[in-house]
Amino acid sequence: MNQKLKLETLAVQAGYTPENGGPRVAPIAQSTTYKYDDAQSVADLFDLKRPGFFYTRLANPTVDCFEKKIAALEGGVAAVATSSGQNANTLAIMNIARSGDHIVAISSLYGGTVSLFSNTLKKMGVEFTFVLPDAPIGELEAAIRPNTKAIFAEVLANPALIVLDIEKMAQAAHRHGLPLIVDNTFPTPFLCRPFEFGADIVTHSTTKYIDGHATSVGGIVVEKGGFDWSNGRFPEFINPDESYHGLVYTKNFPEAPYSVKLRVQWIRDIGTPMMPFNAFLSMIGVETLHVRMERHCQNALALAEFLESHPKVAWVNYPGLKSSPQHALAQKYMPRGASGVLCFGVKGGKAAGEKVMNSLKIAAIVVHVADIRTGVLHPASMTHRQLSEQELIAAGVSSDLIRVSVGIEHIDDLKADFDQALRQA
């Protein structure tokens, strides 16, 4: 598929080309197994000498179509779909870091990612240093150590909604021979393509806007291509892999060594691929990504402006607002819109906010974000409750913060719903 096509066309067409007389929609290959006519064909697959499918734990035709579609949308050379967004971030790190290594991460991450990094991966021997997203470049670079393997951040932080200065982070990372890994879940490639600003690896929780309908859990890791994995910091990319008879990733797969290694080492051994049916549902979601994101952004901005002027609302955080301190960065990195998530606080604090949440009729209290239906959440007591008080502050989560995932319902109905709920606070 021509990468110069517009994103809207890629969303619909990329990843799958029907054969003459074949199905117009990429079919579900709901099979663990693939038949071959001779033993050597399978042996070559196991030795990575030829592309193909031999066991769905490593690759599957439906999942392959989805991976190619997202790679095309992001402008990357390859992608690996995983069982969840958390798994995508886990493998993105573990593919380059082992016990004794170090990662610099931005502090305003999703609470589950902070817990993953500061607890689970810490137990596996990978240490993390958290730096504020607006830290001076000198402070960011001061956190880098000889054993640092990457800088990790979210393009649009969940739920702090801090917009990452991707170019600043990429320049700092590259000065030290490090890749910049960014989670692009909230913007999606329709609103921001981080590779164009210097990022090297992009991750997504495809459970969110990419699926878009709250039907399927998944994640994906996308490789830009062109990063120098042979710069001395990443020996596993240039040393022979004995589990594949001495294969060298940078030599045997120069276009996408990171993606191949992630698939044939980590997906193979940890066993966390995306399932074919989830890939099928996610592909259907992607086909309308551009249409949905336009409405999400329109509704979110309109609701944010409405809440900002409401007498019962203490504050509103949405990068699309002209009053937002994030507005300039949002215009630079997400000129099409600032995504569909906003946060606000109710006068009267946490108790009043809880009453508002309980009084909503259209918007539902859900532990989810970024689908077509409007939902609300109290992060401090829900998604981020595992964080300490200091970690909550660093993540930009106040006790009165209500996160709103603005759906694609009619904006007049959403305004009326929030107005009637606020009047009861």
C-alpha positions as CSV (number, residue, x, y, z in Angstrom):
1,M,0.0,0.0,0.0
2,N,1.3,3.4,-1.0
3,Q,2.5,5.2,2.2
4,K,1.9,8.5,0.5
5,L,-1.9,8.0,0.6
6,K,-3.8,10.1,3.0
7,L,-4.5,8.7,6.5
8,E,-8.2,8.4,5.8
9,T,-7.5,6.1,2.9
10,L,-4.9,4.1,4.7
11,A,-7.3,3.5,7.6
12,V,-9.8,1.9,5.2
13,Q,-7.5,0.2,2.7
14,A,-4.1,-0.6,4.2
15,G,-3.0,-4.0,5.5
16,Y,-5.0,-6.2,3.2
17,T,-5.4,-6.5,-0.5
18,P,-8.1,-8.9,-1.7
19,E,-7.3,-11.5,-4.3
20,N,-9.3,-11.9,-7.4
21,G,-12.7,-13.3,-6.2
22,G,-11.5,-13.1,-2.6
23,P,-13.4,-11.6,0.3
24,R,-13.5,-7.8,0.3
25,V,-13.0,-7.7,4.1
26,A,-10.0,-9.3,5.7
27,P,-11.3,-12.7,7.0
28,I,-10.7,-14.2,10.5
29,A,-8.1,-16.9,10.3
30,Q,-9.4,-18.6,13.5
31,S,-6.8,-21.3,13.4
32,T,-3.8,-22.1,15.5
33,T,-2.3,-24.3,12.8
34,Y,-1.1,-24.1,9.2
35,K,-0.6,-27.0,6.8
36,Y,2.5,-27.4,4.6
37,D,3.4,-29.8,1.8
38,D,7.0,-30.5,2.9
39,A,9.0,-30.6,6.0
40,Q,11.7,-28.2,4.8
41,S,9.1,-25.4,4.5
42,V,8.3,-25.6,8.2
43,A,12.0,-25.9,9.1
44,D,12.7,-22.7,7.2
45,L,9.9,-20.9,9.1
46,F,11.4,-22.0,12.4
47,D,14.8,-20.7,11.3
48,L,13.3,-17.4,10.2
49,K,14.6,-18.0,6.7
50,R,11.2,-17.2,5.1
51,P,8.0,-15.3,6.0
52,G,4.9,-17.2,6.8
53,F,2.7,-18.7,9.4
54,F,3.2,-21.9,11.4
55,Y,1.7,-21.2,14.8
56,T,-0.7,-18.4,15.8
57,R,1.3,-17.7,19.0
58,L,3.9,-16.0,16.7
59,A,1.9,-14.9,13.7
60,N,-1.5,-15.2,12.2
61,P,-2.9,-13.9,8.8
62,T,-5.6,-11.7,10.4
63,V,-3.3,-10.3,13.0
64,D,-0.7,-9.7,10.3
65,C,-3.2,-7.6,8.3
66,F,-3.9,-5.5,11.5
67,E,-0.2,-5.0,12.1
68,K,0.4,-3.8,8.6
69,K,-2.5,-1.4,8.8
70,I,-1.3,0.2,12.0
71,A,2.3,0.3,10.8
72,A,1.1,2.2,7.7
73,L,-1.0,4.6,9.7
74,E,2.0,5.4,12.0
75,G,4.5,5.5,9.1
76,G,6.5,2.7,10.5
77,V,8.3,-0.3,9.0
78,A,6.7,-3.0,11.1
79,A,4.4,-3.6,14.0
80,V,3.8,-6.4,16.5
81,A,0.3,-6.8,18.0
82,T,0.0,-8.0,21.6
83,S,-2.7,-9.2,24.0
84,S,-3.1,-5.8,25.7
85,G,-1.7,-2.3,25.9
86,Q,0.0,-3.1,29.2
87,N,1.7,-6.0,27.4
88,A,2.7,-3.8,24.5
89,N,4.5,-1.4,27.0
90,T,6.0,-4.3,28.9
91,L,7.5,-5.9,25.8
92,A,8.6,-2.6,24.3
93,I,10.8,-2.2,27.4
94,M,11.9,-5.8,27.9
95,N,12.9,-6.1,24.2
96,I,15.9,-3.8,25.0
97,A,16.4,-4.0,28.8
98,R,17.4,-6.8,31.0
99,S,18.1,-7.1,34.7
100,G,20.5,-4.4,35.8
101,D,19.4,-1.9,33.1
102,H,17.7,1.4,33.5
103,I,14.9,3.5,31.8
104,V,14.1,7.2,32.1
105,A,10.3,7.7,32.1
106,I,8.1,10.7,32.3
107,S,6.2,10.9,35.6
108,S,2.8,11.8,34.1
109,L,2.0,8.3,32.9
110,Y,-1.2,6.2,33.3
111,G,-1.3,4.7,36.8
112,G,-1.1,1.2,35.5
113,T,2.0,2.0,33.6
114,V,3.6,3.6,36.6
115,S,2.8,0.5,38.7
116,L,4.2,-1.7,35.9
117,F,7.4,0.2,35.9
118,S,7.9,0.9,39.6
119,N,6.8,-2.5,40.9
120,T,6.6,-5.4,38.4
121,L,9.5,-4.6,36.1
122,K,11.5,-3.4,39.1
123,K,11.1,-7.0,40.5
124,M,12.6,-8.2,37.2
125,G,15.7,-6.0,37.8
126,V,14.9,-3.0,35.5
127,E,15.1,0.3,37.3
128,F,13.2,3.4,36.3
129,T,13.8,7.1,37.0
130,F,10.7,9.3,36.7
131,V,11.2,12.9,35.4
132,L,8.5,15.6,35.2
133,P,7.3,16.1,31.6
134,D,8.2,19.8,31.7
135,A,11.6,19.2,33.2
136,P,14.4,21.3,31.7
137,I,16.4,19.4,29.1
138,G,19.4,19.4,31.5
139,E,17.5,17.6,34.2
140,L,16.2,15.1,31.7
141,E,19.6,14.3,30.4
142,A,21.1,14.2,34.0
143,A,18.8,11.2,34.7
144,I,20.4,9.2,31.9
145,R,23.0,6.6,33.0
146,P,25.5,4.4,31.2
147,N,23.1,1.5,31.5
148,T,20.0,3.5,30.4
149,K,18.2,1.9,27.4
150,A,15.4,4.3,26.5
151,I,13.3,7.2,27.3
152,F,9.6,6.4,27.7
153,A,6.6,8.8,27.7
154,E,3.0,9.3,26.6
155,V,2.2,11.7,23.8
156,L,-0.9,12.8,25.7
157,A,-0.8,11.8,29.4
158,N,-3.6,9.8,30.9
159,P,-5.3,11.5,32.8
160,A,-3.1,14.6,33.3
161,L,-3.5,15.5,29.6
162,I,0.0,16.9,29.4
163,V,1.2,17.1,25.8
164,L,4.6,15.7,25.3
165,D,7.2,17.8,23.6
166,I,8.3,15.0,21.4
167,E,11.0,16.8,19.6
168,K,12.7,17.8,22.8
169,M,12.6,14.3,24.2
170,A,13.8,12.8,20.9
171,Q,16.8,15.1,20.7
172,A,17.8,14.3,24.3
173,A,17.4,10.6,23.7
174,H,19.4,10.6,20.4
175,R,22.2,12.6,21.9
176,H,22.8,9.6,24.2
177,G,22.2,6.9,21.6
178,L,18.8,6.0,23.1
179,P,15.5,5.3,21.4
180,L,12.4,7.4,22.4
181,I,9.4,5.1,23.1
182,V,6.1,6.9,23.2
183,D,2.6,5.7,24.0
184,N,0.3,7.2,21.3
185,T,-3.0,5.7,22.6
186,F,-5.0,8.9,23.2
187,P,-4.0,10.9,20.1
188,T,-4.0,7.9,17.7
189,P,-2.0,8.2,14.4
190,F,-4.9,10.3,13.0
191,L,-4.1,13.2,15.4
192,C,-0.4,12.7,15.9
193,R,2.3,10.7,14.1
194,P,5.2,10.7,16.6
195,F,7.7,9.3,14.1
196,E,7.6,12.6,12.2
197,F,8.9,14.4,15.3
198,G,11.7,12.0,16.2
199,A,10.2,9.1,18.1
200,D,11.6,5.6,17.4
201,I,9.0,3.2,18.8
202,V,5.3,3.8,19.3
203,T,2.9,1.8,21.5
204,H,-0.8,1.7,21.7
205,S,-3.5,0.2,23.8
206,T,-5.6,-0.7,20.9
207,T,-8.4,-1.4,23.4
208,K,-9.1,2.4,23.3
209,Y,-9.7,4.6,20.2
210,I,-8.2,2.1,17.7
211,D,-10.9,-0.5,18.5
212,G,-13.2,2.4,19.4
213,H,-16.2,0.3,20.5
214,A,-15.1,-1.3,23.8
215,T,-15.2,-4.8,22.3
216,S,-11.6,-6.1,22.3
217,V,-8.5,-5.8,24.4
218,G,-5.2,-5.4,22.6
219,G,-2.0,-3.6,22.2
220,I,0.6,-2.9,19.5
221,V,4.3,-1.9,19.2
222,V,5.3,-0.1,16.0
223,E,8.9,0.4,14.9
224,K,9.9,3.5,12.9
225,G,13.0,1.9,11.4
226,G,16.5,3.5,11.0
227,F,17.6,3.5,14.6
228,D,21.2,2.5,15.1
229,W,20.9,-0.6,17.4
230,S,24.6,-1.3,16.8
231,N,25.8,1.8,18.7
232,G,27.1,-0.2,21.6
233,R,24.2,0.1,24.0
234,F,22.2,-2.9,22.7
235,P,24.4,-6.0,22.4
236,E,21.5,-8.4,21.9
237,F,20.9,-6.9,18.5
238,I,24.4,-7.4,17.2
239,N,25.4,-10.6,19.1
240,P,24.3,-14.0,17.7
241,D,21.0,-15.4,19.1
242,E,21.8,-19.0,19.8
243,S,18.1,-19.9,20.0
244,Y,18.1,-19.3,16.2
245,H,21.5,-20.9,15.4
246,G,23.5,-17.7,15.6
247,L,21.2,-15.3,13.8
248,V,22.1,-11.6,14.2
249,Y,19.1,-9.3,14.2
250,T,20.7,-6.2,12.7
251,K,22.4,-8.3,10.0
252,N,19.6,-10.7,9.1
253,F,16.7,-8.1,9.5
254,P,18.3,-4.7,8.9
255,E,14.9,-3.0,8.1
256,A,13.1,-4.0,11.3
257,P,15.4,-5.7,13.8
258,Y,13.5,-4.4,16.8
259,S,10.2,-5.8,15.7
260,V,11.5,-9.2,14.6
261,K,13.4,-9.6,17.9
262,L,10.3,-8.7,19.9
263,R,8.1,-11.2,18.0
264,V,10.5,-14.2,17.8
265,Q,11.9,-13.8,21.3
266,W,9.2,-12.2,23.5
267,I,6.0,-13.1,21.9
268,R,7.4,-16.6,21.3
269,D,8.5,-17.2,24.9
270,I,6.0,-15.1,27.0
271,G,3.1,-16.1,24.7
272,T,1.1,-12.9,24.6
273,P,-0.1,-12.4,21.0
274,M,-3.2,-10.7,19.9
275,M,-6.0,-13.1,19.1
276,P,-7.4,-13.2,15.6
277,F,-10.9,-12.3,16.5
278,N,-9.7,-9.2,18.4
279,A,-7.5,-8.2,15.5
280,F,-10.6,-8.5,13.2
281,L,-12.7,-6.3,15.5
282,S,-9.9,-3.8,15.8
283,M,-9.5,-3.6,12.1
284,I,-13.2,-2.8,11.7
285,G,-12.7,-0.1,14.3
286,V,-9.7,1.4,12.5
287,E,-11.7,1.8,9.3
288,T,-13.7,4.5,10.9
289,L,-10.9,6.0,13.1
290,H,-10.7,9.3,11.2
291,V,-14.5,9.8,11.3
292,R,-14.7,9.0,15.0
293,M,-11.7,11.0,16.1
294,E,-13.1,14.1,14.3
295,R,-16.4,13.8,16.3
296,H,-14.6,12.9,19.6
297,C,-12.4,16.1,19.2
298,Q,-15.4,18.3,18.3
299,N,-17.5,17.1,21.2
300,A,-14.7,17.2,23.7
301,L,-13.8,20.8,22.9
302,A,-17.5,21.9,23.0
303,L,-18.1,20.1,26.3
304,A,-14.9,21.6,27.8
305,E,-16.0,25.1,26.8
306,F,-19.4,24.5,28.3
307,L,-17.9,23.2,31.6
308,E,-15.4,26.0,31.7
309,S,-18.3,28.5,31.8
310,H,-20.5,26.5,34.2
311,P,-20.9,28.1,37.7
312,K,-20.6,24.7,39.5
313,V,-17.3,23.8,37.9
314,A,-14.0,24.8,39.6
315,W,-11.6,24.1,36.8
316,V,-11.3,22.3,33.4
317,N,-8.3,20.7,31.8
318,Y,-8.4,20.1,28.1
319,P,-5.4,20.9,25.8
320,G,-7.8,22.1,23.0
321,L,-8.9,25.0,25.2
322,K,-7.2,28.3,24.4
323,S,-6.9,28.9,28.1
324,S,-4.9,25.6,28.6
325,P,-1.2,25.9,29.3
326,Q,-0.9,22.9,26.9
327,H,-2.6,24.6,24.0
328,A,0.5,25.6,22.1
329,L,2.0,22.1,22.3
330,A,-1.4,20.6,21.3
331,Q,-1.5,22.9,18.3
332,K,2.0,21.8,17.3
333,Y,1.6,18.1,17.7
334,M,-2.1,17.6,17.3
335,P,-3.4,20.3,15.0
336,R,-6.5,18.2,14.0
337,G,-7.7,18.1,17.6
338,A,-6.7,17.4,21.1
339,S,-8.5,14.0,21.4
340,G,-11.7,13.1,23.3
341,V,-10.7,13.1,26.9
342,L,-11.0,16.0,29.3
343,C,-10.8,16.5,33.1
344,F,-12.6,18.8,35.4
345,G,-13.2,19.5,39.1
346,V,-16.5,20.4,40.8
347,K,-16.8,23.2,43.3
348,G,-17.2,21.4,46.6
349,G,-14.4,18.9,45.9
350,K,-14.5,15.1,45.8
351,A,-17.9,14.7,47.5
352,A,-19.6,17.1,45.1
353,G,-17.9,15.4,42.2
354,E,-19.1,12.0,43.3
355,K,-22.7,13.3,43.4
356,V,-22.3,14.6,39.9
357,M,-21.0,11.3,38.6
358,N,-23.9,9.4,40.3
359,S,-26.4,11.8,38.7
360,L,-25.3,11.5,35.1
361,K,-27.8,9.8,32.8
362,I,-26.1,9.5,29.4
363,A,-22.5,9.4,30.6
364,A,-21.8,6.2,32.5
365,I,-19.3,5.5,35.3
366,V,-16.9,3.0,33.6
367,V,-13.3,1.8,34.1
368,H,-12.6,2.5,30.5
369,V,-11.8,5.3,28.2
370,A,-11.8,6.2,24.5
371,D,-14.8,4.6,22.9
372,I,-17.9,5.9,21.2
373,R,-19.9,6.1,24.4
374,T,-19.3,8.9,27.0
375,G,-17.9,7.7,30.3
376,V,-16.7,9.2,33.5
377,L,-14.1,8.0,36.1
378,H,-12.5,9.2,39.3
379,P,-8.9,8.3,38.8
380,A,-7.6,8.9,42.3
381,S,-9.9,6.2,43.7
382,M,-10.1,4.0,40.6
383,T,-7.4,3.6,37.9
384,H,-4.7,5.3,40.0
385,R,-5.6,4.1,43.5
386,Q,-2.5,2.0,43.7
387,L,-0.3,5.1,43.5
388,S,1.1,6.9,46.6
389,E,0.1,10.5,47.3
390,Q,3.4,11.7,45.9
391,E,3.0,9.5,42.8
392,L,-0.5,10.9,42.3
393,I,0.8,14.5,42.4
394,A,3.6,13.6,39.9
395,A,1.0,12.0,37.6
396,G,-1.2,15.2,37.8
397,V,-4.1,13.4,39.5
398,S,-5.8,15.6,42.2
399,S,-8.4,14.2,44.5
400,D,-11.3,16.1,42.8
401,L,-10.3,15.2,39.3
402,I,-13.1,13.7,37.2
403,R,-12.0,12.2,33.8
404,V,-14.5,12.4,31.0
405,S,-14.1,10.3,27.9
406,V,-16.3,12.2,25.5
407,G,-18.2,10.0,23.1
408,I,-19.8,10.7,19.7
409,E,-23.4,11.3,21.0
410,H,-25.0,14.6,20.0
411,I,-23.3,17.4,21.9
412,D,-26.5,19.1,23.0
413,D,-27.5,15.9,24.8
414,L,-24.2,15.7,26.5
415,K,-24.3,19.3,27.6
416,A,-27.8,18.8,29.0
417,D,-26.7,15.7,30.9
418,F,-23.7,17.3,32.6
419,D,-25.8,20.4,33.3
420,Q,-28.5,18.6,35.1
421,A,-26.0,16.5,37.1
422,L,-24.0,19.6,38.1
423,R,-27.1,21.3,39.3
424,Q,-27.6,18.5,41.8
425,A,-24.1,19.0,43.3
